């Protein structure tokens, strides 16, 4: 019972954690090396690779969604409504903006069995609608958000990206997700590593369901 609940907790950390990252689709051969296929679940391929300076592996997942890329990207940008379709988010707000494409998002999650986690992330969006391509990148920027709260574990490591690409002449989307995060606290690193990998398909399914929901309008 414990491991599934911890996986759900880490799933919340992974998704809502939306740079020194090898971004999918824009990497050199050396940066794009070392990936191992670790899961193939419901049309979602999950890869992982070890990093020299971290006990927790970096994760990448790829899937296709039968929806337009601009609609999928709208779901990823609609952070104020994450609580409508993802569990355990109890607080989310934009705390500052540098520009329309760069902003700082504070989030707090309240999963079962473990303490609340929170973090502030620097988000940057890159939109190329003429090419049917969109990117959302993030990295930890806790110095731009609220101070540490008593009883809440501050997540210090969280870097990643979504890449949204048009396929099938714009009728479908290829979504690539990449993340390196450590939820902190007293969780063993091996458990954080395994749970990150196992939780990724559920996260992308949530995005897919939202994008395909005919009642969803941003």
C-alpha positions, 0 to 999 in steps of 0.5 A: 500500500505504501509504494503506490501512495508514494508513487502518487505523491511523486507523480504530483511533484513530477507534473507540477514541477513545470537551464542546464538541461538537454532539451528534447529536439534541440540537443547534441549527440553527446547530450542526447546519449545514455537513454534506456527504455524502461517502460512502454505503457498505454502508448507512452514510452519512458526512458531514463539515464544516469547523471554523474552528479545525482543519485536520481536518474533523469526521465524522458517520456514520449507519447502522441495525443489526438489533439492539436499542438496549440490545445495541448500547449494550452493545457500545460500553460493553464496552471491556475486550473491544475487542481481541477484534474490532478491530485493533491495540489492545494496551492498554485500561483504565479508570484512574478513575471519577467515577461509574457514568456518568463514567469515564476510559479509557486506550488504546494502539494499535500500528498498522503503519508508524507509532509507537504512539498513546495517549490517555486519554478522559473518557467519559460515558454517558446512558441513557434506556431508557424512550425507547430512547435512549442516548448515549456522549460523550467528550473528551480527558483525558490529564491523568487518565491515564498520563504520555507514554511514549517512542516513543508519540505522545500524541493530544491532540485527540479529541472525539465521541459515539455516539447509539443510538436505537430504531427499528422498535418496538425491533427495530432501532437507528439509530446515529449517530457523530460525531468530531473527532480529530487523530492527531498526529505527523508525519502530514499533516493532509490525510491524517488528514482523508481517512483519517478519512472513509474509515475510518468505515464499517469502524468502524461495520461492526465494531460492527454485526457484534458486536451481531449476533453471537449468540455475543456476551454482555457 
